[in-house]
Amino acid sequence: MMRLVAVQCRVLFMVFWALAGSAHAKDLPSSSPERQGVSSERLERVSELAERHVDEAKVPGIVNLILRNGRVIHLEAHGTRGAGDDTPLREDDLFRIYSMTKPVTAVAAMQLYEQGKFHLSDPVTKFVPEFKDLKVLNEEGKLEDLERPMTMHQLLTHTAGLTYHFEAATQEVDRQYVMSDLSASENLDVYVAKLAKIPLRYQPGSRWHYSVAVDVTGLIIERLSGQPLDEYFREHIFAPLKMQDTFFEVPEEKRDRLAANHFINPENGALVDFRFAPPPYNPRPGVAGSDFFDVSLFAGGMGLVSTAMDYARFAEMVRNGGSLDGVRILSPKTVNFMVQDHLASSLGVTGSGENPADAWSESGYGFGLGFGVITNPVAYGVVGSIGEYS
Protein backbone atom coordinates (compact mmCIF):
# COMPACT_ATOMS: atom_id res chain seq x y z
CA MET A 1 0.00 0.00 0.00
CA MET A 2 1.17 3.50 -0.70
CA ARG A 3 -0.20 6.69 0.73
CA LEU A 4 0.09 10.36 -0.11
CA VAL A 5 -0.62 12.90 2.61
CA ALA A 6 -0.67 16.66 2.08
CA VAL A 7 -0.83 18.78 5.20
CA GLN A 8 -2.55 22.04 4.40
CA CYS A 9 0.15 24.64 5.10
CA ARG A 10 2.94 22.81 6.86
CA VAL A 11 3.55 20.80 3.70
CA LEU A 12 4.39 17.23 4.64
CA PHE A 13 4.24 14.26 2.31
CA MET A 14 4.80 10.66 3.21
CA VAL A 15 4.81 8.04 0.49
CA PHE A 16 4.60 4.60 2.09
CA TRP A 17 5.08 1.24 0.44
CA ALA A 18 3.97 -1.85 2.28
CA LEU A 19 5.80 -4.63 0.51
CA ALA A 20 8.12 -2.13 -1.21
CA GLY A 21 8.78 1.26 -2.92
CA SER A 22 11.47 3.20 -4.88
CA ALA A 23 12.81 6.04 -6.99
CA HIS A 24 14.53 6.24 -10.36
CA ALA A 25 13.49 9.36 -12.26
CA LYS A 26 14.36 13.02 -11.77
CA ASP A 27 14.93 13.40 -8.04
CA LEU A 28 13.34 16.18 -6.05
CA PRO A 29 15.82 18.44 -4.23
CA SER A 30 16.92 17.27 -0.79
CA SER A 31 17.54 19.10 2.45
CA SER A 32 18.50 18.37 6.02
CA PRO A 33 15.39 17.95 8.18
CA GLU A 34 16.43 20.79 10.48
CA ARG A 35 16.61 23.29 7.61
CA GLN A 36 12.94 22.51 6.98
CA GLY A 37 11.93 22.67 10.63
CA VAL A 38 11.87 18.92 11.27
CA SER A 39 13.71 16.94 13.94
CA SER A 40 16.20 14.34 12.66
CA GLU A 41 15.94 12.56 15.99
CA ARG A 42 12.19 12.15 15.64
CA LEU A 43 12.50 11.05 12.00
CA GLU A 44 14.49 8.09 13.31
CA ARG A 45 11.17 6.77 14.64
CA VAL A 46 10.04 6.25 11.04
CA SER A 47 13.09 4.09 10.41
CA GLU A 48 12.61 2.20 13.66
CA LEU A 49 8.97 1.44 12.83
CA ALA A 50 9.89 0.28 9.31
CA GLU A 51 12.58 -2.01 10.67
CA ARG A 52 10.15 -3.42 13.21
CA HIS A 53 7.60 -4.24 10.50
CA VAL A 54 10.30 -6.01 8.49
CA ASP A 55 11.65 -7.88 11.53
CA GLU A 56 8.14 -9.04 12.45
CA ALA A 57 7.63 -10.24 8.84
CA LYS A 58 4.63 -7.97 8.34
CA VAL A 59 6.25 -6.88 5.07
CA PRO A 60 9.40 -7.98 3.22
CA GLY A 61 10.48 -4.39 2.68
CA ILE A 62 9.46 -0.76 2.87
CA VAL A 63 10.65 2.50 1.34
CA ASN A 64 9.76 5.67 3.21
CA LEU A 65 9.99 9.05 1.49
CA ILE A 66 9.07 12.28 3.27
CA LEU A 67 8.94 15.75 1.71
CA ARG A 68 8.79 19.04 3.54
CA ASN A 69 8.46 22.32 1.63
CA GLY A 70 9.08 20.41 -1.60
CA ARG A 71 12.38 18.95 -0.42
CA VAL A 72 13.26 15.38 0.44
CA ILE A 73 14.15 15.20 4.13
CA HIS A 74 13.96 11.42 4.50
CA LEU A 75 14.40 8.61 1.97
CA GLU A 76 15.31 5.16 3.15
CA ALA A 77 14.82 1.55 2.02
CA HIS A 78 14.39 -1.30 4.49
CA GLY A 79 14.26 -5.07 4.10
CA THR A 80 14.34 -7.16 0.95
CA ARG A 81 12.60 -7.34 -2.41
CA GLY A 82 10.31 -10.16 -1.40
CA ALA A 83 9.51 -13.32 0.48
CA GLY A 84 12.13 -15.87 -0.55
CA ASP A 85 14.27 -13.16 -2.15
CA ASP A 86 17.08 -11.85 0.04
CA THR A 87 18.04 -9.11 -2.42
CA PRO A 88 18.06 -5.81 -0.49
CA LEU A 89 15.23 -3.50 -1.41
CA ARG A 90 16.40 -0.52 -3.45
CA GLU A 91 15.03 3.00 -3.67
CA ASP A 92 14.68 2.60 -7.45
CA ASP A 93 12.60 -0.60 -7.45
CA LEU A 94 9.20 -0.53 -9.16
CA PHE A 95 5.91 -1.33 -7.45
CA ARG A 96 2.29 -1.87 -8.34
CA ILE A 97 0.64 1.20 -6.85
CA TYR A 98 -2.93 -0.07 -7.33
CA SER A 99 -5.41 2.48 -5.93
CA MET A 100 -2.81 5.25 -5.86
CA THR A 101 -3.66 5.33 -9.59
CA LYS A 102 -6.97 6.96 -8.64
CA PRO A 103 -5.64 10.47 -7.86
CA VAL A 104 -3.77 10.46 -11.19
CA THR A 105 -7.03 9.68 -13.01
CA ALA A 106 -8.82 12.42 -11.08
CA VAL A 107 -6.14 14.93 -12.11
CA ALA A 108 -6.46 13.85 -15.74
CA ALA A 109 -10.24 14.24 -15.62
CA MET A 110 -9.98 17.71 -14.12
CA GLN A 111 -7.54 18.76 -16.84
CA LEU A 112 -10.33 18.01 -19.32
CA TYR A 113 -12.83 19.78 -17.03
CA GLU A 114 -10.65 22.90 -17.23
CA GLN A 115 -10.85 22.65 -21.02
CA GLY A 116 -14.65 22.69 -20.86
CA LYS A 117 -14.99 19.07 -22.01
CA PHE A 118 -17.61 18.30 -19.33
CA HIS A 119 -19.55 19.75 -16.42
CA LEU A 120 -19.67 18.00 -13.06
CA SER A 121 -23.46 18.00 -13.37
CA ASP A 122 -23.36 16.18 -16.73
CA PRO A 123 -25.03 12.76 -16.77
CA VAL A 124 -22.51 9.97 -17.27
CA THR A 125 -24.65 8.62 -20.11
CA LYS A 126 -23.63 11.65 -22.15
CA PHE A 127 -20.20 9.98 -22.46
CA VAL A 128 -21.07 6.37 -21.63
CA PRO A 129 -24.34 5.59 -23.45
CA GLU A 130 -23.85 1.94 -22.43
CA PHE A 131 -25.26 2.98 -19.02
CA LYS A 132 -28.62 4.19 -20.36
CA ASP A 133 -30.53 1.13 -19.12
CA LEU A 134 -28.89 0.78 -15.70
CA LYS A 135 -31.05 -0.45 -12.82
CA VAL A 136 -30.50 -0.61 -9.07
CA LEU A 137 -30.76 -3.84 -7.11
CA ASN A 138 -32.55 -2.75 -3.94
CA GLU A 139 -32.36 -4.26 -0.45
CA GLU A 140 -35.32 -6.51 -1.23
CA GLY A 141 -33.41 -8.01 -4.15
CA LYS A 142 -35.61 -6.32 -6.74
CA LEU A 143 -34.54 -4.21 -9.69
CA GLU A 144 -35.69 -0.61 -9.69
CA ASP A 145 -35.25 2.37 -11.99
CA LEU A 146 -32.76 5.11 -11.21
CA GLU A 147 -34.31 7.96 -9.23
CA ARG A 148 -31.83 10.38 -10.77
CA PRO A 149 -29.15 10.15 -13.47
CA MET A 150 -25.60 9.24 -12.44
CA THR A 151 -23.40 12.35 -12.78
CA MET A 152 -19.73 13.07 -13.37
CA HIS A 153 -19.52 14.55 -9.87
CA GLN A 154 -20.75 11.27 -8.43
CA LEU A 155 -18.14 9.30 -10.37
CA LEU A 156 -15.37 11.48 -8.96
CA THR A 157 -16.67 11.26 -5.37
CA HIS A 158 -17.53 7.52 -5.22
CA THR A 159 -21.23 8.28 -4.85
CA ALA A 160 -22.36 6.87 -8.23
CA GLY A 161 -23.90 3.68 -6.82
CA LEU A 162 -21.17 1.41 -8.23
CA THR A 163 -19.19 -1.04 -6.11
CA TYR A 164 -16.21 -3.42 -6.13
CA HIS A 165 -16.19 -7.20 -5.70
CA PHE A 166 -14.96 -7.09 -2.09
CA GLU A 167 -18.21 -8.35 -0.54
CA ALA A 168 -19.08 -11.01 -3.09
CA ALA A 169 -19.77 -13.56 -0.36
CA THR A 170 -22.71 -11.54 0.99
CA GLN A 171 -23.71 -9.02 -1.69
CA GLU A 172 -25.33 -10.06 -4.97
CA VAL A 173 -24.08 -7.10 -7.01
CA ASP A 174 -20.51 -7.70 -5.85
CA ARG A 175 -20.92 -11.38 -6.76
CA GLN A 176 -21.95 -10.39 -10.28
CA TYR A 177 -18.78 -8.29 -10.55
CA VAL A 178 -16.76 -11.42 -9.81
CA MET A 179 -18.73 -13.55 -12.24
CA SER A 180 -18.29 -11.00 -15.04
CA ASP A 181 -14.48 -11.10 -14.62
CA LEU A 182 -14.16 -7.39 -15.31
CA SER A 183 -10.38 -7.33 -14.89
CA ALA A 184 -9.98 -9.80 -17.77
CA SER A 185 -11.55 -7.32 -20.22
CA GLU A 186 -9.51 -6.56 -23.32
CA ASN A 187 -9.92 -2.79 -22.92
CA LEU A 188 -12.05 -0.17 -21.17
CA ASP A 189 -14.81 -0.32 -23.79
CA VAL A 190 -15.26 -4.03 -23.14
CA TYR A 191 -14.96 -3.44 -19.40
CA VAL A 192 -17.80 -0.92 -19.37
CA ALA A 193 -19.94 -3.03 -21.71
CA LYS A 194 -19.73 -5.82 -19.11
CA LEU A 195 -20.32 -3.41 -16.24
CA ALA A 196 -23.44 -2.00 -17.92
CA LYS A 197 -25.10 -5.42 -17.64
CA ILE A 198 -24.78 -5.42 -13.84
CA PRO A 199 -27.19 -3.41 -11.66
CA LEU A 200 -25.99 -0.64 -9.37
CA ARG A 201 -25.71 -1.42 -5.69
CA TYR A 202 -27.17 1.95 -4.64
CA GLN A 203 -29.14 4.80 -6.11
CA PRO A 204 -26.70 7.40 -7.50
CA GLY A 205 -26.04 10.11 -4.95
CA SER A 206 -27.43 8.16 -2.00
CA ARG A 207 -24.24 6.63 -0.57
CA TRP A 208 -20.48 7.00 -0.52
CA HIS A 209 -19.18 3.59 -1.57
CA TYR A 210 -15.67 2.81 -2.77
CA SER A 211 -16.00 1.51 -6.31
CA VAL A 212 -14.90 1.04 -9.91
CA ALA A 213 -16.13 4.57 -10.68
CA VAL A 214 -12.55 5.66 -11.39
CA ASP A 215 -12.16 2.99 -14.07
CA VAL A 216 -15.29 4.37 -15.73
CA THR A 217 -13.73 7.83 -15.45
CA GLY A 218 -10.70 6.46 -17.30
CA LEU A 219 -12.88 5.45 -20.23
CA ILE A 220 -14.47 8.90 -20.30
CA ILE A 221 -10.99 10.46 -20.41
CA GLU A 222 -10.23 8.28 -23.43
CA ARG A 223 -13.43 9.31 -25.20
CA LEU A 224 -13.09 13.03 -24.44
CA SER A 225 -9.40 13.24 -25.33
CA GLY A 226 -9.35 10.82 -28.26
CA GLN A 227 -6.32 9.08 -26.73
CA PRO A 228 -5.83 5.74 -24.97
CA LEU A 229 -5.49 6.37 -21.24
CA ASP A 230 -1.83 5.34 -21.16
CA GLU A 231 -0.98 7.84 -23.89
CA TYR A 232 -2.98 10.60 -22.24
CA PHE A 233 -1.26 10.06 -18.88
CA ARG A 234 2.16 9.94 -20.50
CA GLU A 235 1.69 13.12 -22.57
CA HIS A 236 -0.23 15.29 -20.11
CA ILE A 237 0.98 14.15 -16.68
CA PHE A 238 4.07 11.92 -16.63
CA ALA A 239 6.20 13.69 -19.24
CA PRO A 240 5.53 17.23 -17.91
CA LEU A 241 6.26 16.07 -14.35
CA LYS A 242 9.36 14.07 -15.42
CA MET A 243 7.86 10.86 -14.04
CA GLN A 244 9.97 8.46 -16.10
CA ASP A 245 9.16 5.35 -14.07
CA THR A 246 5.35 5.39 -14.01
CA PHE A 247 3.34 3.37 -16.53
CA PHE A 248 0.58 0.80 -17.02
CA GLU A 249 2.92 -1.61 -18.80
CA VAL A 250 6.42 -2.11 -17.45
CA PRO A 251 9.00 -1.71 -20.26
CA GLU A 252 11.03 -4.84 -20.86
CA GLU A 253 14.29 -3.13 -19.89
CA LYS A 254 12.85 -2.21 -16.47
CA ARG A 255 11.13 -5.48 -15.57
CA ASP A 256 13.99 -6.65 -13.40
CA ARG A 257 13.13 -3.74 -11.08
CA LEU A 258 9.50 -4.79 -10.50
CA ALA A 259 9.26 -6.08 -6.94
CA ALA A 260 7.25 -9.17 -6.08
CA ASN A 261 3.59 -9.03 -5.15
CA HIS A 262 2.60 -10.72 -1.90
CA PHE A 263 -0.19 -12.60 -0.18
CA ILE A 264 -0.60 -13.23 3.55
CA ASN A 265 -1.43 -16.88 4.22
CA PRO A 266 -4.50 -16.75 6.51
CA GLU A 267 -3.55 -20.08 8.08
CA ASN A 268 -0.20 -19.03 9.48
CA GLY A 269 0.19 -15.30 8.72
CA ALA A 270 3.23 -15.95 6.53
CA LEU A 271 4.08 -13.75 3.55
CA VAL A 272 3.97 -15.67 0.28
CA ASP A 273 4.89 -14.62 -3.26
CA PHE A 274 1.47 -14.09 -4.86
CA ARG A 275 2.39 -16.37 -7.76
CA PHE A 276 2.28 -19.27 -5.35
CA ALA A 277 -0.90 -18.29 -3.52
CA PRO A 278 -3.60 -20.98 -3.89
CA PRO A 279 -7.08 -20.41 -5.33
CA PRO A 280 -9.27 -18.51 -4.63
CA TYR A 281 -6.60 -15.93 -3.69
CA ASN A 282 -4.84 -16.41 -7.01
CA PRO A 283 -7.11 -18.11 -9.54
CA ARG A 284 -4.09 -18.75 -11.77
CA PRO A 285 -1.29 -20.21 -9.61
CA GLY A 286 2.12 -19.59 -11.09
CA VAL A 287 0.95 -16.23 -12.51
CA ALA A 288 1.28 -12.97 -10.62
CA GLY A 289 -2.27 -11.90 -11.34
CA SER A 290 -2.05 -8.51 -13.04
CA ASP A 291 1.55 -8.84 -14.14
CA PHE A 292 1.66 -5.41 -15.83
CA PHE A 293 3.24 -6.83 -18.98
CA ASP A 294 1.45 -6.72 -22.35
CA VAL A 295 -1.33 -4.50 -20.99
CA SER A 296 -4.35 -3.39 -23.02
CA LEU A 297 -6.81 -2.67 -20.16
CA PHE A 298 -5.70 0.68 -18.76
CA ALA A 299 -7.44 0.63 -15.39
CA GLY A 300 -7.70 4.18 -14.06
CA GLY A 301 -8.57 2.86 -10.62
CA MET A 302 -5.71 0.43 -10.03
CA GLY A 303 -3.46 -0.06 -13.04
CA LEU A 304 -0.22 1.88 -12.58
CA VAL A 305 3.31 0.90 -11.61
CA SER A 306 5.57 3.58 -10.12
CA THR A 307 8.43 4.40 -7.75
CA ALA A 308 8.59 6.38 -4.53
CA MET A 309 10.33 9.32 -6.17
CA ASP A 310 8.05 9.38 -9.19
CA TYR A 311 4.95 9.37 -7.04
CA ALA A 312 6.47 11.98 -4.77
CA ARG A 313 6.80 14.24 -7.82
CA PHE A 314 3.10 13.77 -8.53
CA ALA A 315 2.23 14.40 -4.88
CA GLU A 316 4.37 17.54 -4.75
CA MET A 317 2.64 18.86 -7.88
CA VAL A 318 -0.71 18.52 -6.10
CA ARG A 319 0.63 20.00 -2.86
CA ASN A 320 2.09 22.89 -4.87
CA GLY A 321 -1.28 23.77 -6.40
CA GLY A 322 -0.92 22.03 -9.77
CA SER A 323 2.64 22.82 -10.83
CA LEU A 324 6.15 21.40 -10.43
CA ASP A 325 9.52 22.80 -11.55
CA GLY A 326 7.74 25.65 -13.31
CA VAL A 327 5.44 23.36 -15.32
CA ARG A 328 1.72 23.75 -14.60
CA ILE A 329 -0.74 20.94 -15.33
CA LEU A 330 -3.72 22.16 -13.24
CA SER A 331 -4.80 25.51 -11.86
CA PRO A 332 -4.54 26.23 -8.11
CA LYS A 333 -8.30 26.87 -8.04
CA THR A 334 -8.99 23.43 -9.48
CA VAL A 335 -6.67 21.66 -7.03
CA ASN A 336 -8.19 23.54 -4.10
CA PHE A 337 -11.65 22.51 -5.30
CA MET A 338 -10.59 18.86 -5.57
CA VAL A 339 -9.27 18.60 -2.00
CA GLN A 340 -12.34 19.99 -0.26
CA ASP A 341 -15.04 17.75 1.22
CA HIS A 342 -17.78 17.35 -1.41
CA LEU A 343 -20.01 14.97 0.54
CA ALA A 344 -23.38 15.94 1.94
CA SER A 345 -23.66 15.16 5.64
CA SER A 346 -26.75 13.09 4.89
CA LEU A 347 -24.77 10.55 2.85
CA GLY A 348 -24.46 7.15 4.46
CA VAL A 349 -21.39 4.97 4.13
CA THR A 350 -21.17 1.24 3.55
CA GLY A 351 -18.70 -1.37 2.51
CA SER A 352 -14.95 -1.66 2.76
CA GLY A 353 -12.07 -0.02 1.01
CA GLU A 354 -9.68 2.82 1.66
CA ASN A 355 -10.66 5.76 3.84
CA PRO A 356 -13.21 7.04 4.42
CA ALA A 357 -14.73 3.82 5.73
CA ASP A 358 -17.07 5.34 8.31
CA ALA A 359 -19.70 8.08 8.31
CA TRP A 360 -17.86 11.39 7.77
CA SER A 361 -20.12 13.70 9.72
CA GLU A 362 -19.11 11.73 12.83
CA SER A 363 -15.67 10.39 11.87
CA GLY A 364 -14.10 13.66 10.76
CA TYR A 365 -13.30 12.32 7.28
CA GLY A 366 -14.78 13.44 3.98
CA PHE A 367 -14.09 12.99 0.29
CA GLY A 368 -13.33 15.40 -2.54
CA LEU A 369 -12.69 14.79 -6.23
CA GLY A 370 -10.28 11.87 -6.03
CA PHE A 371 -8.98 12.62 -2.53
CA GLY A 372 -10.01 11.79 1.02
CA VAL A 373 -10.06 14.87 3.28
CA ILE A 374 -9.67 15.31 7.05
CA THR A 375 -12.46 17.59 8.27
CA ASN A 376 -12.02 17.06 12.02
CA PRO A 377 -8.80 15.45 13.37
CA VAL A 378 -10.30 14.99 16.84
CA ALA A 379 -13.31 13.10 15.50
CA TYR A 380 -11.05 11.15 13.15
CA GLY A 381 -8.93 10.10 16.12
CA VAL A 382 -5.51 10.62 14.51
CA VAL A 383 -3.13 13.55 15.04
CA GLY A 384 -3.31 15.70 11.92
CA SER A 385 -4.67 18.91 10.44
CA ILE A 386 -7.99 20.11 9.08
CA GLY A 387 -7.63 20.03 5.31
CA GLU A 388 -5.12 17.17 5.24
CA TYR A 389 -5.82 15.05 2.19
CA SER A 390 -4.77 11.65 0.90
Residue pairs with C-beta under 8 A, 6 or more apart in sequence:
1 16
1 17
1 18
1 19
1 98
2 15
2 16
2 17
2 18
2 21
2 95
2 97
2 98
2 100
2 311
3 14
3 15
3 16
3 100
3 390
4 13
4 14
4 15
4 100
4 103
4 311
4 314
4 315
4 318
4 390
5 12
5 13
5 14
5 388
5 389
5 390
6 12
6 13
6 315
6 318
6 319
6 339
6 388
6 389
6 390
7 384
7 385
7 387
7 388
8 385
8 386
8 387
8 388
9 385
10 68
10 385
11 67
11 68
11 69
11 70
11 319
12 66
12 67
12 68
13 65
13 66
13 67
13 68
13 312
13 315
13 316
13 319
14 64
14 65
14 66
15 21
15 63
15 64
15 65
15 66
15 308
15 311
15 312
15 315
16 62
16 64
17 61
17 62
17 63
17 95
17 308
18 53
18 58
18 59
18 62
19 59
19 60
19 61
19 62
19 82
19 95
19 259
19 260
19 261
19 262
20 59
20 60
20 61
20 62
20 63
20 81
20 82
20 89
20 93
20 95
20 259
20 260
21 62
21 63
21 64
21 65
21 77
21 91
21 93
21 95
21 307
21 308
22 63
22 77
22 89
22 90
22 91
22 92
22 93
22 94
22 95
22 245
22 257
22 259
22 307
22 308
22 309
23 63
23 65
23 75
23 91
23 92
23 245
23 307
23 308
23 309
23 310
23 312
24 91
24 92
24 94
24 244
24 245
24 257
24 307
24 309
24 310
25 242
25 243
25 244
25 245
25 246
25 307
25 309
25 310
25 313
26 242
26 244
26 309
26 313
27 72
27 309
28 67
28 70
28 71
28 72
28 309
28 312
28 313
28 316
29 70
29 71
29 72
30 71
30 72
30 73
30 75
31 68
31 69
31 71
31 72
31 73
32 40
32 73
33 39
33 40
33 43
33 68
33 73
33 74
34 40
36 68
36 69
36 71
36 73
37 68
38 68
38 73
43 66
43 73
43 74
46 64
46 66
46 74
46 76
47 64
47 76
47 78
50 62
50 64
50 76
50 78
50 79
51 78
53 59
53 62
53 78
54 60
54 61
54 62
54 78
54 79
57 269
57 270
57 271
59 79
59 262
59 271
60 79
60 80
60 81
60 82
60 83
60 85
60 89
60 260
60 262
60 271
61 77
61 78
61 79
61 80
61 81
61 82
61 89
61 259
62 77
62 78
62 79
62 89
63 75
63 76
63 77
63 78
63 89
63 91
63 93
63 308
64 74
64 75
64 76
64 78
65 72
65 74
65 75
65 308
65 309
65 312
66 72
66 73
66 74
66 75
67 73
67 312
67 315
67 316
67 319
70 316
70 319
70 320
72 312
75 91
75 308
75 309
76 91
77 88
77 89
77 90
77 91
78 89
79 88
79 89
80 86
80 87
80 88
80 89
81 87
81 88
81 89
81 90
81 93
81 259
81 260
82 259
82 260
82 262
82 273
83 260
83 262
83 270
83 271
83 272
83 273
84 273
85 260
89 259
90 257
91 307
91 308
91 309
92 245
92 257
92 307
92 309
93 257
93 258
93 259
93 307
94 245
94 250
94 254
94 257
94 258
94 259
94 305
94 306
94 307
95 258
95 259
95 305
95 306
95 307
96 258
96 261
96 290
96 292
96 304
96 305
97 304
97 305
97 306
97 311
98 302
99 301
99 302
99 354
100 304
100 306
100 311
101 214
101 299
101 300
101 301
101 302
101 303
101 304
102 214
102 300
102 301
102 302
102 370
103 314
103 318
103 370
103 371
104 233
104 237
104 300
104 304
104 314
105 214
105 217
105 218
105 221
105 229
105 300
105 301
105 370
106 156
106 214
106 217
106 338
106 369
106 370
106 371
107 237
107 314
107 318
107 329
107 330
107 370
108 221
108 229
108 232
108 233
108 236
108 237
108 300
109 152
109 156
109 217
109 220
109 221
109 369
109 370
110 330
110 334
110 338
110 369
110 370
111 236
111 329
111 330
112 118
112 221
112 224
112 225
113 119
113 120
113 334
114 330
114 331
114 334
117 224
117 225
118 126
118 127
118 152
118 220
118 224
119 152
120 151
120 152
120 153
120 156
121 151
121 152
121 153
122 151
122 152
123 149
123 150
123 151
124 131
124 149
124 150
124 151
124 152
124 154
124 155
124 160
124 216
124 220
125 131
125 132
125 149
125 150
127 220
127 223
127 224
128 192
128 196
128 216
128 219
128 220
128 223
130 192
130 193
130 195
130 196
131 150
131 192
131 196
133 196
134 146
134 150
134 196
134 199
134 200
135 143
135 144
135 145
135 146
135 199
135 200
136 143
136 144
136 145
136 146
136 161
136 199
136 200
136 201
136 202
136 203
137 143
137 172
137 173
137 199
137 200
137 201
138 144
141 172
143 199
146 200
146 203
146 204
147 203
147 204
148 203
148 204
148 205
149 204
150 160
150 161
150 200
150 204
151 160
151 204
151 205
152 220
153 159
153 342
153 369
154 160
154 161
154 204
154 205
154 213
155 213
155 214
155 216
155 217
155 220
156 213
156 217
156 369
156 370
157 208
157 342
157 343
157 367
157 368
157 369
158 208
158 209
158 210
158 211
158 213
158 367
159 204
159 205
159 206
159 207
159 208
159 209
159 343
159 347
160 200
160 204
160 211
160 213
160 216
161 200
161 201
161 202
161 203
161 204
161 205
161 206
161 207
161 209
162 195
162 200
162 201
162 209
162 211
162 212
162 213
162 216
163 171
163 173
163 174
163 177
163 200
163 201
163 209
163 210
163 211
163 212
163 351
164 174
164 177
164 210
164 211
164 212
164 351
164 353
165 174
165 175
165 177
165 178
165 182
166 174
166 351
166 352
166 353
167 174
167 351
167 352
168 174
168 175
168 177
168 178
169 175
171 201
173 198
173 199
173 200
173 201
174 201
176 198
176 199
177 198
177 212
180 194
180 195
180 197
180 198
181 194
182 191
182 194
182 195
182 212
183 290
183 297
183 299
185 191
185 194
185 297
186 296
186 297
187 296
187 297
187 298
188 215
188 218
188 219
188 222
188 229
188 297
188 298
188 299
189 219
190 297
191 215
191 219
191 297
191 299
192 216
192 219
195 212
195 216
201 209
202 209
202 350
206 347
206 348
207 347
207 348
207 349
207 350
208 343
208 347
208 348
208 349
208 356
208 360
208 367
209 349
209 350
209 351
209 353
210 351
210 352
210 353
210 354
210 357
212 301
213 301
214 300
214 301
214 370
215 299
215 300
215 301
215 302
217 300
218 229
218 298
218 299
218 300
218 301
219 229
219 300
221 229
221 232
221 300
222 228
222 229
222 232
222 298
225 232
227 235
228 298
229 248
229 298
229 300
230 247
230 248
230 249
230 295
230 298
233 246
233 248
233 304
234 247
236 329
237 243
237 314
237 329
238 244
238 246
238 247
240 324
240 327
240 329
241 313
241 314
241 317
241 324
241 327
241 329
242 313
242 325
243 306
243 310
243 311
243 313
243 314
244 310
245 254
245 305
245 306
245 307
245 309
245 310
246 304
246 305
246 306
246 307
246 310
246 311
246 314
247 304
247 305
248 292
248 295
248 298
248 299
248 303
248 304
248 305
249 292
249 293
249 294
249 295
250 258
250 292
250 293
250 305
255 293
258 292
258 305
260 273
260 274
260 275
260 288
261 273
261 274
261 275
261 288
261 289
262 271
262 272
262 273
262 274
263 271
263 272
263 273
263 274
263 277
263 281
263 282
264 270
264 271
264 272
265 271
265 272
265 277
274 281
274 282
274 288
274 289
275 282
275 285
275 286
275 287
275 288
276 282
276 285
276 286
277 285
278 285
279 285
282 289
290 303
292 303
292 305
295 303
297 303
313 324
316 324
317 323
317 324
317 329
317 330
318 335
318 339
321 330
321 331
321 332
321 335
321 336
322 328
322 329
322 330
322 331
322 332
322 334
322 335
323 329
323 330
337 368
337 369
338 368
338 369
338 370
338 371
339 368
339 371
339 373
339 387
339 389
340 368
340 373
341 360
341 366
341 367
341 368
341 373
341 375
342 366
342 367
342 368
342 369
343 360
343 366
343 367
345 360
345 361
347 360
348 359
349 356
349 357
349 358
349 359
349 360
351 357
354 372
355 365
355 372
355 390
356 363
356 365
356 366
356 367
356 372
358 365
360 366
360 367
360 375
362 379
363 379
363 380
364 374
364 375
364 376
364 377
364 378
364 379
364 380
364 381
365 372
365 373
365 374
365 375
365 380
366 372
366 373
366 374
366 375
367 373
368 389
371 389
371 390
372 389
372 390
373 387
373 388
373 389
374 380
374 384
374 385
374 386
374 387
374 388
374 389
375 386
376 386
377 383
377 384
377 385
377 386
377 388
